[in-house]
Structure formats: C-alpha cells, structure tokens
C-alpha cells in the first residue's frame, strides 16, 4: 500500500489496461457472488453466507487495490459487480426495483465505497503492512454497515414497489428501514461481524503476493472477464 508522490506506482499501465483490470475483477466478483454465494445459501443456515461473502468481497477489493494501486479501484469493481446482481430479477421473476433484487446490489456498492474511502485515510498512516490492511478492511466493514443502511433507508424506500405489490409478489421487504429503532438495531447487528470479517479478508490478501496476478495481457484479461461472466450467468440460473 505504499505509493509514490503521484499516488501510484503503475505508470506503465494505460487507461485501457486499467479498464480491463477493473472489468476482470468486477466480473470475478459477480461470479464469486453467484457461484460461491449461491452454494453457501443452498447449504448453510441463512445467517452464515453473508459473513463468508464479506471476507471474499473484501479480499477481492484488496486484491484489486494491490494490482492497480488506485484508491478508486475497489469502488470501480463494485460498479461492475453491482449491476450484475440485478440479473436476479430475471432469475426470480421479480421487478428490478424489488428489495430482494436491489439490496444485494446496494450492499456491493456500499462495500466498494467503504473500502475506497478508508484506504484514502489509511494509505498515509505509518504502520506495518499487515496493520494497514487490517485497518482498511475493518474500517471498510464498519463504514459499509452505515452506508448500506443509508442507501436502503434513502434511495431504497423511495424506489421499492408499493407494499401491496411486495405482498402480492411474496418477496422480502426490509421493514427495519422504516423506523429509527429498526435502523439502529440493524446497524448494531451488522457492524460487529462486518468489521471483523472484512478485516480478516483484507489482511489475508494484503499479506499474499496476489498483486502479481492477473497480468496485463489484454487478451488474457478480456477472455478472463468473459469466463467470469459465463460462470456468473450459469451459476445464477442453476444454483
């Protein structure tokens, strides 16, 4: 996480290289959500998968940051992964603005924003590498909880279908977002495990030489993104 005076150490990369790297990481995140997330939801109690997926999501964001050395990379890959989650509207035959469709996308955006913001703060702090990654991951997990609550209670409640439509569809609705006590209770429940699990994911990846992969071969990056998209769509349909 050491950067030079210009804010990066990868001056040999072009805008196209960065775009392909963002697409590679963003589509990989989507594939992980569909394949691993789908399997976890099918095999484990409903309270467990989310905790595991935070570790994986934070690990991917830390990996993208190591590879690009750009503070905006985590949020950029979230901007790729989040829209992919909207495909669940097709899978579950729901309106695209249903909470069950939008909220996972909101969560990914909140994770990406939290990681990028906290990295800007921690990147200049003098500390061992492992401590920086732990701090960035844990801080991102903390901010994620508040950002997600803010998005759902703000944007979400304004664009979800009417309650009678929600009931007719038989889909989930975040009732906790309708009251102050519900918002506080959700944040209190989400905050501890989001902070801990995100810190673990970031630290593990931060200490590994994952910045060596993938390379910058454009054909390899493009074909990799195509592979991740294939895995995403197939897993979304089958799991």
TORRO-517115 format. One record per residue: residue in three letters; x negated, y, z of N, C-alpha, C, CB in turn; residue number from 1. Coordinates in steps of 0.1 Angstrom, whole numbers, padded with zeros to 4 digits. Each point is the difference from the previous one (the first is absolute). Glycine has a CB too. Layout:
PT; ALA; X; Y; Z; X; Y; Z; X; Y; Z; X; Y; Z; NUM
...
END
This chain:
PT; UNK; -0008; -0012; 0000; 0008; 0012; 0000; -0009; 0013; 0000; 0018; -0013; 0012; 1
PT; UNK; -0030; 0011; -0015; -0009; 0012; -0001; 0001; 0006; -0014; -0015; -0010; 0017; 2
PT; UNK; 0017; 0023; -0018; 0002; 0006; -0013; -0010; 0011; -0001; 0024; -0005; 0000; 3
PT; UNK; -0027; 0009; -0013; -0009; 0011; -0002; 0007; 0014; 0001; -0015; -0015; -0014; 4
PT; UNK; 0007; 0025; 0011; 0006; 0014; 0001; 0011; 0002; -0009; -0022; 0008; 0007; 5
PT; UNK; 0023; -0015; -0018; 0011; 0002; -0009; 0013; -0009; 0003; -0017; 0005; -0017; 6
PT; UNK; 0016; -0012; 0028; 0011; -0008; 0004; 0001; -0014; -0006; 0011; 0021; 0003; 7
PT; UNK; -0021; -0025; -0011; 0000; -0014; -0005; -0014; -0004; -0004; 0023; 0003; -0008; 8
PT; UNK; -0025; -0015; 0006; -0014; -0005; -0004; 0002; -0009; -0012; -0008; 0000; 0024; 9
PT; UNK; 0019; 0002; -0032; 0002; -0008; -0011; 0002; 0009; -0013; 0010; -0018; 0014; 10
PT; UNK; -0020; 0027; -0015; 0001; 0010; -0011; -0001; -0007; -0014; -0009; 0017; 0015; 11
PT; UNK; 0005; -0029; -0016; -0001; -0007; -0013; 0013; -0005; -0005; -0023; -0006; 0006; 12
PT; UNK; 0034; 0006; 0002; 0013; -0004; -0004; 0007; 0011; -0007; 0001; -0016; 0019; 13
PT; UNK; 0006; 0012; -0029; 0008; 0010; -0008; 0015; 0000; 0006; -0015; -0003; -0021; 14
PT; UNK; 0023; 0012; 0016; 0014; 0000; 0004; 0007; -0013; -0004; 0000; 0026; -0002; 15
PT; UNK; -0004; -0031; -0009; 0006; -0013; -0005; -0003; -0011; 0010; -0001; 0008; -0024; 16
PT; UNK; -0012; -0008; 0028; -0004; -0011; 0009; 0008; 0001; 0013; -0023; 0001; -0009; 17
PT; UNK; 0025; 0011; 0015; 0007; 0002; 0012; 0015; -0004; -0002; -0015; 0018; 0007; 18
PT; UNK; 0021; -0015; -0019; 0013; -0003; -0003; 0002; -0016; 0000; 0003; 0022; -0013; 19
PT; UNK; -0012; -0028; 0006; 0000; -0015; -0001; -0002; -0007; 0014; -0008; 0002; -0024; 20
PT; UNK; 0000; 0004; 0032; -0002; -0005; 0014; 0012; 0001; 0008; -0024; 0006; -0001; 21
PT; UNK; 0031; 0006; 0000; 0012; 0003; 0008; 0011; -0010; -0005; -0006; 0024; 0003; 22
PT; UNK; 0007; -0026; -0016; 0010; -0010; -0005; -0003; -0014; 0005; 0004; 0015; -0020; 23
PT; UNK; -0017; -0019; 0020; -0004; -0013; 0004; 0004; -0002; 0015; -0019; 0000; -0016; 24
PT; UNK; 0015; 0009; 0024; 0003; -0001; 0015; 0015; 0001; 0002; -0022; 0009; 0006; 25
PT; UNK; 0029; 0000; -0013; 0014; 0002; 0002; 0009; -0012; -0004; -0004; 0024; -0003; 26
PT; UNK; 0000; -0030; -0008; 0008; -0012; -0004; -0004; -0012; 0008; 0001; 0009; -0023; 27
PT; UNK; -0013; -0009; 0028; -0004; -0011; 0009; 0008; 0001; 0013; -0023; 0000; -0009; 28
PT; UNK; 0025; 0012; 0014; 0008; 0002; 0012; 0014; -0005; -0003; -0014; 0020; 0007; 29
PT; UNK; 0020; -0017; -0018; 0013; -0004; -0004; 0001; -0016; 0000; 0003; 0021; -0013; 30
PT; UNK; -0014; -0027; 0007; 0000; -0014; -0001; -0001; -0007; 0014; -0011; 0002; -0022; 31
PT; UNK; 0003; 0004; 0031; -0001; -0005; 0014; 0013; 0001; 0007; -0024; 0007; 0000; 32
PT; UNK; 0031; 0005; -0002; 0013; 0002; 0007; 0010; -0011; -0005; -0004; 0025; 0002; 33
PT; UNK; 0004; -0028; -0015; 0010; -0009; -0006; -0003; -0014; 0004; 0004; 0015; -0019; 34
PT; UNK; -0017; -0019; 0017; -0004; -0014; 0002; -0002; -0004; 0015; -0011; 0001; -0022; 35
PT; UNK; 0002; 0006; 0029; -0003; -0003; 0014; 0012; 0004; 0009; -0025; 0002; -0005; 36
PT; UNK; 0030; 0011; 0002; 0011; 0004; 0008; 0012; -0008; -0002; -0009; 0023; -0002; 37
PT; UNK; 0012; -0028; -0010; 0011; -0008; -0002; -0001; -0014; 0007; 0003; 0011; -0022; 38
PT; UNK; -0015; -0017; 0021; -0002; -0012; 0007; 0001; 0001; 0015; -0015; -0007; -0019; 39
PT; UNK; 0010; 0018; 0025; 0000; 0002; 0014; 0015; 0002; 0005; -0023; 0010; -0001; 40
PT; UNK; 0031; -0003; -0007; 0014; 0002; 0004; 0008; -0013; -0001; -0002; 0024; -0008; 41
PT; UNK; -0003; -0033; -0002; 0007; -0012; -0001; -0003; -0011; 0011; 0000; 0005; -0025; 42
PT; UNK; -0013; -0003; 0030; -0005; -0011; 0009; 0000; 0005; 0015; -0013; -0008; -0019; 43
PT; UNK; 0013; 0021; 0022; -0002; 0004; 0014; 0012; 0008; 0005; -0024; 0001; -0005; 44
PT; UNK; 0025; 0000; 0018; 0011; 0009; 0005; -0001; 0014; -0005; 0001; -0014; 0021; 45
PT; UNK; 0010; 0021; -0022; 0001; 0013; -0007; -0009; 0011; 0007; 0023; -0006; -0007; 46
PT; UNK; -0027; 0004; 0019; -0008; 0010; 0007; -0015; -0001; -0003; 0017; 0001; 0018; 47
PT; UNK; -0021; -0012; -0024; -0015; -0003; -0002; -0005; 0005; -0013; 0003; -0020; 0014; 48
PT; UNK; 0003; 0018; -0025; -0006; 0004; -0013; -0004; 0015; -0001; 0014; -0017; -0010; 49
PT; UNK; -0007; 0026; 0015; -0003; 0014; 0000; -0014; 0003; 0006; 0024; 0005; 0000; 50
PT; UNK; -0026; -0012; 0011; -0013; 0002; 0007; -0012; -0004; -0008; 0012; -0003; 0022; 51
PT; UNK; -0010; -0009; -0029; -0011; -0005; -0008; -0002; 0009; -0013; 0006; -0024; 0008; 52
PT; UNK; 0005; 0028; -0013; -0001; 0008; -0012; -0006; 0014; 0002; 0020; -0012; -0008; 53
PT; UNK; -0019; 0017; 0020; -0007; 0013; 0003; -0015; -0003; 0000; 0019; 0008; 0014; 54
PT; UNK; -0024; -0019; -0009; -0014; -0003; -0001; -0005; -0001; -0014; 0002; -0013; 0021; 55
PT; UNK; 0006; 0006; -0030; -0004; -0001; -0014; 0000; 0013; -0007; 0009; -0023; 0000; 56
PT; UNK; 0002; 0031; 0002; 0001; 0013; -0006; -0011; 0009; 0004; 0025; -0003; -0001; 57
PT; UNK; -0028; 0004; 0013; -0011; 0008; 0005; -0013; -0004; -0005; 0013; 0005; 0020; 58
PT; UNK; -0015; -0018; -0021; -0012; -0006; -0006; -0002; 0004; -0014; 0001; -0019; 0015; 59
PT; UNK; 0010; 0019; -0023; -0001; 0004; -0014; -0003; 0015; -0002; 0016; -0018; -0005; 60
PT; UNK; -0010; 0026; 0014; -0003; 0014; -0001; -0015; 0003; 0004; 0024; 0005; 0006; 61
PT; UNK; -0029; -0012; 0004; -0014; 0002; 0004; -0009; -0004; -0012; 0006; -0004; 0025; 62
PT; UNK; -0002; -0007; -0031; -0008; -0005; -0011; 0000; 0010; -0012; 0006; -0024; 0007; 63
PT; UNK; 0005; 0030; -0010; 0001; 0009; -0011; -0008; 0013; 0004; 0023; -0008; -0007; 64
PT; UNK; -0024; 0011; 0019; -0007; 0012; 0005; -0015; -0003; -0002; 0018; 0007; 0016; 65
PT; UNK; -0023; -0019; -0012; -0014; -0004; -0001; -0004; 0000; -0015; 0002; -0013; 0022; 66
PT; UNK; 0007; 0008; -0030; -0004; -0001; -0014; 0000; 0014; -0007; 0010; -0023; 0000; 67
PT; UNK; -0001; 0032; 0003; 0000; 0012; -0007; -0006; 0012; 0007; 0021; -0008; -0010; 68
PT; UNK; -0022; 0007; 0024; -0004; 0010; 0009; 0007; 0013; -0002; -0022; -0010; -0001; 69
PT; UNK; 0035; 0009; -0002; 0009; 0011; -0002; 0011; 0000; 0011; -0004; 0000; -0025; 70
PT; UNK; 0006; 0011; 0032; 0009; 0000; 0011; 0014; -0003; -0005; -0015; 0016; 0012; 71
PT; UNK; 0018; -0012; -0024; 0014; -0002; -0005; 0003; -0014; -0006; -0001; 0024; -0005; 72
PT; UNK; -0009; -0033; 0005; 0002; -0013; -0006; 0011; -0008; 0007; -0024; 0000; -0007; 73
PT; UNK; 0024; -0001; 0021; 0011; -0007; 0006; 0014; 0004; -0004; -0016; -0004; 0019; 74
PT; UNK; 0018; 0018; -0019; 0013; 0005; -0003; 0003; -0003; -0015; -0002; 0017; 0018; 75
PT; UNK; -0008; -0016; -0026; 0002; -0002; -0015; 0004; -0015; -0003; -0017; 0018; -0004; 76
PT; UNK; 0011; -0027; 0011; 0004; -0014; -0002; 0013; -0003; 0005; -0024; -0007; 0000; 77
PT; UNK; 0028; 0014; 0011; 0013; -0001; 0006; 0011; 0005; -0010; -0009; 0003; 0023; 78
PT; UNK; 0005; 0008; -0031; 0009; 0005; -0010; 0002; -0010; -0011; -0008; 0023; 0005; 79
PT; UNK; -0001; -0032; -0007; 0002; -0011; -0010; 0008; -0011; 0006; -0022; 0006; -0011; 80
PT; UNK; 0019; -0010; 0023; 0006; -0012; 0006; 0015; 0003; 0004; -0022; -0007; 0008; 81
PT; UNK; 0025; 0019; -0003; 0013; 0003; 0005; 0011; -0001; -0011; -0011; 0015; 0016; 82
PT; UNK; 0009; -0010; -0028; 0011; -0001; -0010; 0002; -0015; -0004; -0006; 0022; -0008; 83
PT; UNK; -0004; -0030; 0009; 0002; -0015; -0003; 0010; -0006; 0010; -0024; -0001; -0009; 84
PT; UNK; 0025; 0006; 0021; 0009; -0006; 0010; 0014; 0003; -0005; -0016; 0003; 0018; 85
PT; UNK; 0019; 0007; -0026; 0013; 0003; -0004; 0006; -0011; -0009; -0006; 0024; 0001; 86
PT; UNK; -0003; -0033; -0006; 0005; -0011; -0009; 0009; -0009; 0008; -0022; 0001; -0013; 87
PT; UNK; 0021; -0001; 0027; 0009; -0008; 0008; 0014; 0003; -0003; -0018; -0002; 0017; 88
PT; UNK; 0021; 0014; -0022; 0014; 0003; -0003; 0005; -0009; -0011; -0004; 0024; 0006; 89
PT; UNK; -0004; -0028; -0015; 0004; -0009; -0010; 0001; -0014; 0005; -0011; 0014; -0017; 90
PT; UNK; 0001; -0018; 0026; 0000; -0014; 0005; 0012; -0002; 0009; -0025; 0001; 0000; 91
PT; UNK; 0029; 0009; 0009; 0011; -0002; 0009; 0013; 0006; -0004; -0017; 0000; 0018; 92
PT; UNK; 0017; 0005; -0031; 0012; 0006; -0005; 0006; 0011; 0009; 0005; -0021; -0012; 93
PT; UNK; -0014; 0031; 0015; 0004; 0011; 0009; -0003; 0013; -0008; -0005; -0014; 0021; 94
PT; UNK; 0012; 0025; -0017; -0003; 0013; -0005; -0015; 0003; 0004; 0024; 0008; 0001; 95
PT; UNK; -0031; 0000; -0010; -0014; 0003; 0003; -0001; 0009; 0012; -0005; -0003; -0024; 96
PT; UNK; 0016; 0010; 0028; -0001; 0008; 0012; 0005; -0007; 0013; 0003; 0020; -0015; 97
PT; UNK; -0001; -0033; 0014; 0004; -0007; 0012; -0012; 0000; 0010; 0016; -0015; -0013; 98
PT; UNK; -0013; 0016; 0026; -0011; 0000; 0010; -0010; -0013; -0002; 0015; 0013; 0016; 99
PT; UNK; -0009; -0024; -0019; -0008; -0012; -0001; -0010; 0000; -0011; 0019; -0013; 0010; 100
PT; UNK; -0016; 0022; -0020; -0009; 0002; -0012; -0010; 0012; 0003; 0019; -0009; -0015; 101
PT; UNK; -0013; 0020; 0020; -0008; 0012; 0002; -0010; -0001; 0012; 0018; 0013; -0011; 102
PT; UNK; -0013; -0019; 0022; -0009; 0001; 0012; -0013; -0007; -0001; 0021; 0001; 0012; 103
PT; UNK; -0023; -0012; -0019; -0013; -0006; -0002; -0009; 0009; -0008; 0010; -0023; 0001; 104
PT; UNK; -0004; 0030; -0011; -0008; 0010; -0008; -0004; 0012; 0009; 0012; -0008; -0021; 105
PT; UNK; -0003; 0012; 0029; -0003; 0011; 0009; -0011; -0004; 0009; 0023; 0008; 0000; 106
PT; UNK; -0023; -0020; 0005; -0010; -0005; 0009; -0014; 0000; -0006; 0017; -0014; 0011; 107
PT; UNK; -0018; 0010; -0024; -0013; 0000; -0007; -0005; 0014; -0002; 0007; -0021; -0012; 108
PT; UNK; 0002; 0030; 0009; -0004; 0014; -0002; -0005; 0006; 0013; 0016; 0003; -0018; 109
PT; UNK; -0009; -0006; 0029; -0004; 0004; 0013; -0014; -0005; 0004; 0024; 0002; 0007; 110
PT; UNK; -0026; -0015; -0010; -0013; -0006; 0003; -0012; 0007; -0008; 0012; -0022; 0005; 111
PT; UNK; -0009; 0024; -0017; -0011; 0007; -0009; -0002; 0014; 0005; 0007; -0015; -0019; 112
PT; UNK; 0003; 0022; 0021; -0002; 0014; 0005; -0007; 0001; 0013; 0021; 0006; -0012; 113
PT; UNK; -0017; -0015; 0021; -0007; 0000; 0014; -0014; -0003; -0002; 0021; -0007; 0011; 114
PT; UNK; -0025; -0003; -0019; -0014; -0004; -0001; -0008; 0012; -0006; 0007; -0024; -0003; 115
PT; UNK; -0002; 0030; -0008; -0008; 0011; -0006; -0002; 0012; 0009; 0009; -0008; -0022; 116
PT; UNK; 0002; 0011; 0029; -0001; 0012; 0010; -0010; -0003; 0011; 0024; 0006; -0005; 117
PT; UNK; -0023; -0018; 0011; -0009; -0003; 0011; -0015; -0001; -0005; 0019; -0011; 0012; 118
PT; UNK; -0021; 0006; -0024; -0014; -0001; -0005; -0006; 0013; -0001; 0006; -0020; -0012; 119
PT; UNK; 0002; 0030; 0007; -0006; 0014; -0001; -0005; 0005; 0014; 0016; 0005; -0020; 120
PT; UNK; -0009; -0008; 0030; -0003; 0004; 0014; -0013; -0008; 0005; 0024; 0006; 0004; 121
PT; UNK; -0024; -0019; -0006; -0010; -0008; 0005; -0013; -0001; -0008; 0018; -0013; 0010; 122
PT; UNK; -0018; 0017; -0023; -0011; -0002; -0008; -0012; 0008; 0004; 0015; -0004; -0019; 123
PT; UNK; -0013; 0015; 0026; -0011; 0009; 0005; -0004; -0002; 0014; 0008; 0016; -0016; 124
PT; UNK; -0001; -0026; 0023; -0003; -0002; 0014; -0013; -0009; 0001; 0025; 0002; 0006; 125
PT; UNK; -0035; 0002; 0002; -0012; -0008; 0001; 0003; -0012; 0009; -0014; 0020; -0003; 126
PT; UNK; 0015; -0032; -0003; 0003; -0012; 0007; -0005; -0012; -0008; 0020; 0010; 0011; 127
PT; UNK; -0022; -0022; -0004; -0004; -0012; -0008; 0011; -0003; -0010; -0013; -0009; 0020; 128
PT; UNK; 0009; 0002; -0031; 0009; -0003; -0011; 0012; -0008; 0005; -0019; -0001; -0016; 129
PT; UNK; 0017; -0009; 0025; 0012; -0008; 0005; 0009; 0009; 0007; -0014; -0021; 0001; 130
PT; UNK; 0009; 0031; 0007; 0009; 0008; 0008; 0008; 0010; -0009; -0017; -0001; 0019; 131
PT; UNK; 0011; 0005; -0030; 0007; 0009; -0009; 0012; -0008; -0007; -0021; 0013; -0004; 132
PT; UNK; 0018; -0025; 0000; 0010; -0008; -0007; 0011; -0003; 0010; -0016; -0009; -0016; 133
PT; UNK; 0012; 0006; 0029; 0010; -0003; 0010; 0009; 0012; 0002; -0016; -0017; 0011; 134
PT; UNK; 0009; 0029; -0009; 0008; 0012; 0002; 0009; 0004; -0011; -0019; 0007; 0014; 135
PT; UNK; 0014; -0009; -0027; 0008; 0004; -0011; 0012; -0010; -0001; -0020; 0009; -0012; 136
PT; UNK; 0018; -0022; 0014; 0011; -0009; -0001; 0010; 0002; 0011; -0016; -0016; -0011; 137
PT; UNK; 0011; 0017; 0023; 0010; 0002; 0011; 0007; 0013; -0001; -0015; -0014; 0015; 138
PT; UNK; 0008; 0024; -0019; 0007; 0013; -0001; 0010; 0000; -0012; -0020; 0011; 0009; 139
PT; UNK; 0017; -0018; -0019; 0009; -0002; -0012; 0012; -0007; 0005; -0019; 0000; -0016; 140
PT; UNK; 0017; -0011; 0024; 0012; -0007; 0005; 0009; 0008; 0008; -0014; -0020; -0001; 141
PT; UNK; 0008; 0029; 0009; 0008; 0009; 0009; 0008; 0010; -0008; -0018; -0003; 0018; 142
PT; UNK; 0011; 0009; -0028; 0007; 0010; -0008; 0010; -0006; -0008; -0021; 0014; -0001; 143
PT; UNK; 0019; -0026; -0004; 0009; -0008; -0008; 0014; 0000; 0006; -0019; -0014; -0010; 144
PT; UNK; 0019; 0010; 0023; 0013; -0001; 0007; 0008; 0013; 0000; -0011; -0017; 0015; 145
PT; UNK; 0004; 0028; -0013; 0007; 0013; 0001; 0004; 0004; -0014; -0012; 0006; 0020; 146
PT; UNK; 0004; -0008; -0030; 0003; 0004; -0014; 0012; -0008; -0005; -0024; 0006; -0004; 147
PT; UNK; 0024; -0019; 0007; 0011; -0009; -0005; 0013; 0004; 0007; -0016; -0019; -0003; 148
PT; UNK; 0015; 0022; 0016; 0012; 0005; 0006; 0005; 0013; -0006; -0007; -0011; 0021; 149
PT; UNK; -0002; 0020; -0024; 0004; 0012; -0006; 0006; -0001; -0014; -0018; 0010; 0013; 150
PT; UNK; 0012; -0019; -0021; 0005; -0002; -0013; 0014; -0006; 0000; -0023; -0003; -0008; 151
PT; UNK; 0025; -0007; 0016; 0013; -0007; 0001; 0011; 0009; 0005; -0012; -0022; 0004; 152
PT; UNK; 0009; 0029; 0007; 0010; 0009; 0006; 0002; 0012; -0008; -0006; -0008; 0022; 153
PT; UNK; -0003; 0012; -0031; 0002; 0012; -0008; 0004; -0004; -0014; -0017; 0011; 0013; 154
PT; UNK; 0008; -0015; -0021; 0003; -0004; -0014; 0010; -0012; -0001; -0022; 0009; -0007; 155
PT; UNK; 0019; -0019; 0015; 0008; -0012; -0001; 0015; 0002; 0003; -0020; -0012; 0007; 156
PT; UNK; 0023; 0018; 0004; 0014; 0002; 0004; 0008; 0009; -0010; -0007; -0003; 0024; 157
PT; UNK; -0001; 0011; -0032; 0007; 0009; -0009; 0002; -0006; -0014; -0011; 0018; 0011; 158
PT; UNK; 0005; -0030; -0013; 0002; -0006; -0014; 0005; -0014; 0001; -0018; 0014; -0008; 159
PT; UNK; 0019; -0020; 0020; 0006; -0013; 0001; 0015; 0000; -0005; -0016; -0006; 0020; 160
PT; UNK; 0021; -0005; -0025; 0014; -0001; -0003; 0009; 0003; 0012; -0005; -0017; -0019; 161
PT; UNK; 0017; 0021; 0016; 0010; 0002; 0011; 0001; -0013; 0009; 0013; 0017; -0014; 162
PT; UNK; -0009; -0015; 0027; 0001; -0011; 0009; 0010; -0011; -0005; -0006; 0015; 0018; 163
PT; UNK; 0017; -0011; -0024; 0009; -0010; -0005; -0006; -0008; -0011; 0019; 0015; 0006; 164
PT; UNK; -0028; -0009; -0014; -0007; -0008; -0011; -0010; -0010; 0007; 0003; 0019; -0017; 165
PT; UNK; -0010; -0014; 0027; -0009; -0009; 0007; 0007; -0012; 0006; -0014; 0020; 0005; 166
PT; UNK; 0026; -0018; 0001; 0007; -0011; 0006; 0005; -0009; -0011; 0007; 0015; 0019; 167
PT; UNK; -0003; -0010; -0030; 0005; -0008; -0011; -0011; -0009; -0006; 0018; 0018; -0005; 168
PT; UNK; -0030; -0012; 0004; -0011; -0007; -0005; -0006; -0011; 0010; -0005; 0020; -0014; 169
PT; UNK; 0008; -0018; 0027; -0005; -0009; 0010; -0015; 0002; 0002; 0019; -0016; -0005; 170
PT; UNK; -0024; 0028; 0003; -0015; 0001; 0001; -0003; 0008; 0013; -0002; 0000; -0025; 171
PT; UNK; -0010; 0000; 0028; -0005; 0006; 0013; 0001; 0015; -0001; -0015; -0019; 0004; 172
PT; UNK; 0017; 0025; 0008; -0001; 0015; 0001; -0007; 0004; 0013; 0022; 0002; -0013; 173
PT; UNK; -0032; 0007; 0012; -0008; 0004; 0012; 0008; 0009; 0009; -0021; -0002; -0013; 174
PT; UNK; 0030; -0004; 0021; 0008; 0008; 0009; -0008; 0008; 0010; 0018; -0017; -0002; 175
PT; UNK; -0030; 0012; 0005; -0009; 0007; 0010; -0003; 0014; -0005; -0009; -0022; 0007; 176
PT; UNK; 0010; 0024; -0020; -0004; 0013; -0006; 0011; 0011; 0002; -0014; -0012; -0016; 177
PT; UNK; 0026; 0008; 0021; 0011; 0009; 0002; 0000; 0008; 0013; 0013; -0016; -0015; 178
PT; UNK; -0021; 0011; 0024; 0000; 0007; 0013; -0014; 0003; 0005; 0022; -0012; 0006; 179
PT; UNK; -0023; 0021; 0003; -0014; 0004; 0005; -0005; -0012; 0008; 0006; 0025; 0000; 180
PT; UNK; 0002; -0031; 0009; -0004; -0011; 0008; -0004; -0012; -0009; 0015; 0008; 0019; 181
PT; UNK; -0008; -0010; -0030; -0004; -0011; -0009; -0013; 0003; -0006; 0024; -0004; -0005; 182
PT; UNK; -0027; 0016; 0001; -0013; 0004; -0006; -0011; -0002; 0010; 0011; 0016; -0015; 183
PT; UNK; -0009; -0012; 0027; -0010; -0002; 0010; -0003; -0014; 0003; 0007; 0022; 0010; 184
PT; UNK; 0004; -0030; -0009; -0002; -0015; 0003; -0007; -0007; -0011; 0021; 0001; 0014; 185
PT; UNK; -0018; 0003; -0027; -0006; -0007; -0011; -0015; 0004; 0000; 0021; 0001; -0013; 186
PT; UNK; -0024; 0012; 0015; -0014; 0004; 0000; -0008; -0007; 0012; 0007; 0022; -0010; 187
PT; UNK; -0001; -0023; 0021; -0006; -0006; 0012; -0003; -0015; -0003; 0011; 0016; 0015; 188
PT; UNK; -0002; -0022; -0022; -0002; -0015; -0003; -0010; -0002; -0011; 0024; -0004; 0007; 189
PT; UNK; -0024; 0013; -0017; -0009; -0002; -0012; -0014; 0005; 0004; 0020; 0003; -0015; 190
PT; UNK; -0021; 0007; 0023; -0013; 0006; 0002; -0011; -0009; 0005; 0012; 0021; 0005; 191
PT; UNK; -0010; -0029; 0006; -0011; -0008; 0005; -0005; -0010; -0010; 0010; 0002; 0022; 192
PT; UNK; -0002; -0010; -0028; -0005; -0010; -0009; -0005; 0006; -0013; 0016; -0017; 0010; 193
PT; UNK; -0010; 0028; -0015; -0005; 0006; -0012; -0015; 0005; 0002; 0024; 0007; -0006; 194
PT; UNK; -0026; -0001; 0018; -0013; 0006; 0003; -0010; -0011; 0001; 0010; 0019; 0012; 195
PT; UNK; -0007; -0030; -0004; -0009; -0011; 0002; -0003; -0008; -0013; 0008; -0001; 0024; 196
PT; UNK; 0002; -0003; -0031; -0002; -0008; -0012; -0007; 0008; -0011; 0021; -0013; 0006; 197
PT; UNK; -0017; 0026; -0008; -0007; 0008; -0010; -0015; 0002; 0004; 0022; 0011; -0005; 198
PT; UNK; -0025; -0010; 0017; -0014; 0002; 0004; -0007; -0013; -0003; 0007; 0016; 0018; 199
PT; UNK; -0001; -0028; -0015; -0007; -0012; -0003; -0003; -0002; -0015; 0012; -0010; 0020; 200
PT; UNK; -0002; 0013; -0028; -0001; -0001; -0015; -0011; 0009; -0005; 0024; -0006; -0002; 201
PT; UNK; -0024; 0018; 0006; -0010; 0010; -0005; -0014; -0004; 0004; 0017; 0018; 0001; 202
PT; UNK; -0019; -0022; 0012; -0013; -0004; 0005; -0006; -0012; -0007; 0007; 0010; 0022; 203
PT; UNK; 0001; -0020; -0024; -0004; -0012; -0006; -0006; 0003; -0014; 0017; -0014; 0013; 204
PT; UNK; -0009; 0021; -0021; -0004; 0004; -0014; -0012; 0010; 0000; 0024; -0005; -0008; 205
PT; UNK; -0024; 0014; 0018; -0010; 0010; 0000; -0014; -0006; 0003; 0016; 0015; 0008; 206
PT; UNK; -0017; -0027; -0002; -0012; -0006; 0003; -0005; -0010; -0010; 0005; 0003; 0024; 207
PT; UNK; 0004; -0006; -0034; -0004; -0009; -0011; -0004; 0007; -0012; 0016; -0016; 0009; 208
PT; UNK; -0024; 0010; -0018; -0005; 0006; -0012; 0010; 0000; -0011; -0023; -0006; 0007; 209
PT; UNK; 0036; 0009; -0004; 0010; -0001; -0011; -0001; 0012; -0009; 0015; -0012; 0016; 210
PT; UNK; -0023; 0022; -0013; -0001; 0011; -0010; -0007; -0004; -0013; 0000; 0016; 0020; 211
PT; UNK; -0006; -0028; -0019; -0007; -0005; -0012; 0010; -0006; -0010; -0020; -0005; 0014; 212
PT; UNK; 0032; 0003; -0010; 0010; -0006; -0009; 0013; 0008; 0000; -0010; -0023; 0004; 213
PT; UNK; 0017; 0025; -0014; -0003; -0005; -0014; -0011; 0009; -0006; 0023; -0009; -0003; 214
PT; UNK; -0028; 0005; -0009; -0010; 0008; -0007; 0007; 0011; -0007; -0015; -0019; -0003; 215
PT; UNK; 0009; 0026; -0006; 0006; 0011; -0007; 0002; -0003; -0015; -0011; 0015; 0016; 216
PT; UNK; 0010; -0028; -0020; 0003; -0004; -0013; 0014; 0002; -0003; -0018; -0017; 0000; 217
PT; UNK; 0021; 0025; -0010; 0014; 0005; -0002; 0009; -0012; -0005; -0009; 0023; -0005; 218
PT; UNK; 0004; -0032; -0003; 0008; -0011; -0004; 0003; -0009; 0011; -0011; 0001; -0022; 219
PT; UNK; 0002; -0003; 0031; 0002; -0009; 0012; 0010; 0007; 0009; -0023; -0009; -0001; 220
PT; UNK; 0022; 0022; 0003; 0010; 0007; 0009; 0014; -0001; -0006; -0019; 0015; 0008; 221
PT; UNK; 0020; -0012; -0021; 0013; 0000; -0007; 0006; -0014; 0001; -0008; 0019; -0015; 222
PT; UNK; 0000; -0029; 0012; 0005; -0014; 0000; 0004; -0004; 0014; -0014; -0006; -0020; 223
PT; UNK; 0006; 0011; 0030; 0003; -0003; 0014; 0014; 0006; 0004; -0025; -0001; 0005; 224
PT; UNK; 0027; 0013; -0009; 0013; 0007; 0003; 0011; -0008; -0007; -0011; 0022; 0002; 225
PT; UNK; 0009; -0027; -0014; 0011; -0008; -0007; 0002; -0013; 0008; -0007; 0010; -0022; 226
PT; UNK; -0003; -0016; 0027; 0002; -0012; 0008; 0007; 0003; 0013; -0021; -0009; -0010; 227
PT; UNK; 0018; 0019; 0017; 0007; 0004; 0012; 0014; 0003; -0002; -0021; 0009; 0009; 228
PT; UNK; 0024; -0003; -0020; 0014; 0003; -0004; 0008; -0013; -0003; -0007; 0023; -0009; 229
PT; UNK; 0000; -0032; 0002; 0007; -0013; -0002; 0003; -0007; 0012; -0012; -0001; -0021; 230
PT; UNK; 0002; 0001; 0031; 0003; -0007; 0013; 0011; 0007; 0007; -0024; -0007; 0001; 231
PT; UNK; 0024; 0020; -0002; 0011; 0008; 0007; 0014; -0004; -0005; -0017; 0019; 0004; 232
PT; UNK; 0018; -0018; -0017; 0014; -0003; -0006; 0004; -0015; 0002; -0004; 0019; -0016; 233
PT; UNK; -0005; -0028; 0014; 0003; -0014; 0002; 0004; -0003; 0015; -0016; -0006; -0020; 234
PT; UNK; 0007; 0011; 0029; 0003; -0002; 0014; 0013; 0006; 0005; -0025; -0001; 0003; 235
PT; UNK; 0028; 0013; -0009; 0012; 0007; 0004; 0012; -0008; -0004; -0011; 0022; -0002; 236
PT; UNK; 0011; -0029; -0009; 0011; -0008; -0005; 0001; -0013; 0008; -0002; 0011; -0022; 237
PT; UNK; -0009; -0017; 0025; 0000; -0014; 0005; 0000; -0001; 0015; -0012; -0006; -0021; 238
PT; UNK; 0007; 0016; 0028; -0002; -0002; 0015; 0011; 0008; 0007; -0025; -0003; -0002; 239
END
